[in-house]
Amino acid sequence: MDTISIAPADPERADKLAHYLLRAVNKANRKYHLFADGDTVLVAVSGGKDSMTLLDLLRRRQATARERYRLIAAHIHSDYYCGRTVPEEWLQAWCAAHGIPLVIESVSVAQDIAQMRKSHCFRCAWVRRKALFDLADRLGCNVIAFAHHADDIAETVLLNLFYNARLAWMAPRVSFFGGKITVIRPLALVEERDIPPFVQASGFPIAGEPCPSALEGRRLLIKRFLRELESDHHRVKRSIFAAMRRLGQGEKQPSLELDMDR
């Protein structure tokens, strides 16, 4: 592990982009009160571009944040291929270098998925989410942070509307089990297009092929639909987000869609 390089590819650019992204994170915190003194935050880290961005931003934020919180990184290792990620050995080295405890849990989903004709993503996400909640309870974490960004939220609203006849979203903050555990989404106001430049500048060695289930299905169709809409009106996602806030869904109706592989 000593031979693994974790140095940013372009440290100066990574710092500048992190500053920009943290403005959105802090804005989300002001609106939704995501962090509080004494929180122990379990960060769901698949190793993909979104979760690595989230983990790095939260550890950068610790240095200047008004709230004092502790971070624990959680990586759920699955027997089902889950797309482009950093190598586990590199993730271990990166977390060790930045003083962030990393816990790796293994789950089995391949056999279940092989017997299913559809909804592979839902089953995989459900198993991973359960493992994360169990892990948070075992480690005494009162907060779980997911890396869902503004695009994920807008897509989920449309998925629920078109296919479930239900207005529901992935709220930036949702409490479970009577408030024992709170799920937060600090990247809720970050657009997906702003993440790859930061990942590149940070030198995160993300590799592999996309998850096969992500190359087809309803979410991909909605993603393309949103992209087409935004070619004419670039504030579409913001409008969806604002509409859901006005409806006051928030904590009342946690979403059916919890796609955690980011």
TALINCOR-V754598 format. One record per residue. N is the residue number from 1. RES is the residue in one small letter. PHI is phi as a letter, one per 40 degrees, with the letter a starting at -180 (none if undefined). PSI is psi in radians with two decimals (* if undefined). NEAR is the number of other C-alpha atoms within 8 Angstrom. Layout:
[[N RES PHI PSI NEAR] [N RES PHI PSI NEAR]]
This chain:
[[1 m none -0.43 6] [2 d c -0.40 4] [3 t c -0.07 4] [4 i c 2.20 7] [5 s c 2.24 5] [6 i b 0.22 9] [7 a c 2.43 6] [8 p c 2.56 10] [9 a c -0.63 8] [10 d a 1.45 9] [11 p d -0.73 9] [12 e c -0.77 6] [13 r c -0.67 9] [14 a c -0.72 12] [15 d c -0.74 8] [16 k c -0.77 8] [17 l c -0.64 10] [18 a c -0.70 10] [19 h d -0.76 8] [20 y c -0.81 8] [21 l c -0.63 11] [22 l c -0.44 10] [23 r c -0.70 8] [24 a c -0.68 11] [25 v c -0.78 13] [26 n c -0.58 8] [27 k c -0.75 9] [28 a c -0.66 15] [29 n c -0.71 11] [30 r c -0.65 8] [31 k c -0.66 6] [32 y b 0.03 8] [33 h f 1.05 9] [34 l c -0.60 12] [35 f b 2.61 8] [36 a a 2.72 9] [37 d d 2.36 7] [38 g g -0.03 8] [39 d c 2.48 12] [40 t b 1.94 12] [41 v b 2.08 13] [42 l c 1.99 13] [43 v c 2.06 12] [44 a c 1.96 14] [45 v b 1.74 13] [46 s c -0.41 12] [47 g h -0.01 15] [48 g c 3.12 14] [49 k c -0.67 13] [50 d c -0.82 11] [51 s c -0.59 14] [52 m c -0.66 13] [53 t c -0.78 11] [54 l c -0.85 11] [55 l c -0.77 11] [56 d c -0.73 8] [57 l c -0.70 11] [58 l c -0.62 8] [59 r c -0.57 9] [60 r c -0.71 8] [61 r c -0.52 9] [62 q d -0.56 9] [63 a c -0.51 6] [64 t b -0.10 6] [65 a c 2.52 7] [66 r c -0.60 4] [67 e c 2.49 8] [68 r b 1.96 10] [69 y b 2.78 12] [70 r b 2.49 8] [71 l b 2.40 11] [72 i b 2.21 12] [73 a c 2.39 14] [74 a b 2.13 13] [75 h b 2.09 12] [76 i c 1.93 13] [77 h c 2.13 8] [78 s b 2.72 10] [79 d c 0.14 9] [80 y b 2.31 7] [81 y c 2.25 6] [82 c b 0.59 8] [83 g g -2.83 10] [84 r c 2.12 12] [85 t a 2.97 12] [86 v c 2.69 12] [87 p c 2.56 9] [88 e c -0.66 7] [89 e c -0.69 7] [90 w c -0.74 12] [91 l c -0.73 10] [92 q c -0.75 9] [93 a c -0.73 12] [94 w c -0.81 9] [95 c c -0.72 12] [96 a c -0.72 10] [97 a c -0.49 7] [98 h b 0.17 6] [99 g g 0.55 6] [100 i b 2.07 10] [101 p c 2.41 9] [102 l b 2.23 11] [103 v b 2.25 8] [104 i b 2.16 8] [105 e b 2.50 9] [106 s b 2.41 8] [107 v b 2.73 11] [108 s b 2.09 8] [109 v b -0.25 12] [110 a d -0.74 8] [111 q c -0.74 7] [112 d c -0.78 7] [113 i c -0.62 10] [114 a c -0.43 7] [115 q c -0.01 6] [116 m b 2.48 8] [117 r c -0.43 6] [118 k a 3.13 4] [119 s g 0.62 7] [120 h d -0.76 10] [121 c c -0.73 9] [122 f c -0.79 10] [123 r c -0.79 10] [124 c c -0.80 10] [125 a c -0.66 12] [126 w c -0.77 9] [127 v c -0.75 10] [128 r c -0.74 11] [129 r c -0.76 9] [130 k d -0.75 8] [131 a c -0.67 11] [132 l c -0.72 12] [133 f c -0.72 9] [134 d c -0.72 8] [135 l c -0.75 8] [136 a c -0.74 13] [137 d c -0.73 9] [138 r c -0.60 7] [139 l c -0.05 6] [140 g g 0.50 7] [141 c c 2.29 13] [142 n c -0.10 12] [143 v b 2.41 13] [144 i b 2.23 16] [145 a b 2.15 12] [146 f b 2.71 12] [147 a c 0.46 13] [148 h c 2.33 14] [149 h b -3.03 15] [150 a c -0.63 15] [151 d c -0.75 10] [152 d d -0.74 8] [153 i c -0.82 14] [154 a c -0.74 12] [155 e c -0.70 12] [156 t c -0.68 14] [157 v d -0.83 13] [158 l c -0.64 9] [159 l c -0.82 12] [160 n c -0.64 14] [161 l c -0.87 11] [162 f c -0.65 8] [163 y b -0.32 6] [164 n b 0.00 7] [165 a f 0.79 7] [166 r a 2.32 7] [167 l c 1.77 7] [168 a a 2.66 14] [169 w b 3.10 15] [170 m c 1.65 12] [171 a c 2.59 13] [172 p c -0.41 13] [173 r a 2.18 13] [174 v b 2.31 11] [175 s c 2.49 11] [176 f b 2.75 9] [177 f f 0.83 6] [178 g g 0.47 6] [179 g g 0.05 7] [180 k c -0.69 8] [181 i b 2.35 12] [182 t b 2.28 12] [183 v c 2.28 13] [184 i b 2.68 13] [185 r b 1.44 14] [186 p c -0.35 16] [187 l c 0.28 13] [188 a d -0.51 12] [189 l b 0.16 11] [190 v c 2.26 11] [191 e c 2.54 9] [192 e d -0.63 9] [193 r c -0.33 5] [194 d c -0.09 9] [195 i c -0.81 11] [196 p d -0.70 9] [197 p c -0.66 8] [198 f c -0.72 13] [199 v c -0.75 12] [200 q c -0.79 9] [201 a c -0.55 12] [202 s c -0.25 12] [203 g g 0.46 11] [204 f c 2.10 11] [205 p c 1.13 7] [206 i c 2.24 11] [207 a a 2.99 7] [208 g h 3.13 7] [209 e c 2.65 6] [210 p d 2.67 9] [211 c d 2.27 10] [212 p d -0.63 7] [213 s c -0.35 8] [214 a c -0.17 10] [215 l c 0.04 8] [216 e a 3.07 9] [217 g g -3.10 8] [218 r c -0.70 7] [219 r c -0.68 11] [220 l c -0.69 10] [221 l c -0.76 9] [222 i c -0.68 11] [223 k d -0.77 9] [224 r c -0.66 8] [225 f c -0.80 8] [226 l c -0.69 11] [227 r c -0.70 8] [228 e c -0.73 8] [229 l c -0.70 10] [230 e c -0.28 10] [231 s c -0.38 7] [232 d b -0.53 6] [233 h a 1.79 7] [234 h c -0.08 8] [235 r b 0.32 7] [236 v d -0.85 10] [237 k c -0.69 11] [238 r c -0.64 8] [239 s c -0.73 8] [240 i c -0.78 10] [241 f c -0.81 11] [242 a c -0.67 8] [243 a c -0.73 8] [244 m c -0.62 12] [245 r c -0.73 9] [246 r c -0.57 7] [247 l c -0.23 6] [248 g g 0.53 7] [249 q c -1.02 12] [250 g f -2.08 14] [251 e c -0.35 9] [252 k c -0.61 6] [253 q b 1.45 8] [254 p d 2.55 11] [255 s c 2.71 10] [256 l c -0.41 6] [257 e c 2.02 7] [258 l b 1.37 9] [259 d c 1.77 8] [260 m c -0.03 12] [261 d c 1.48 7] [262 r b * 12]]
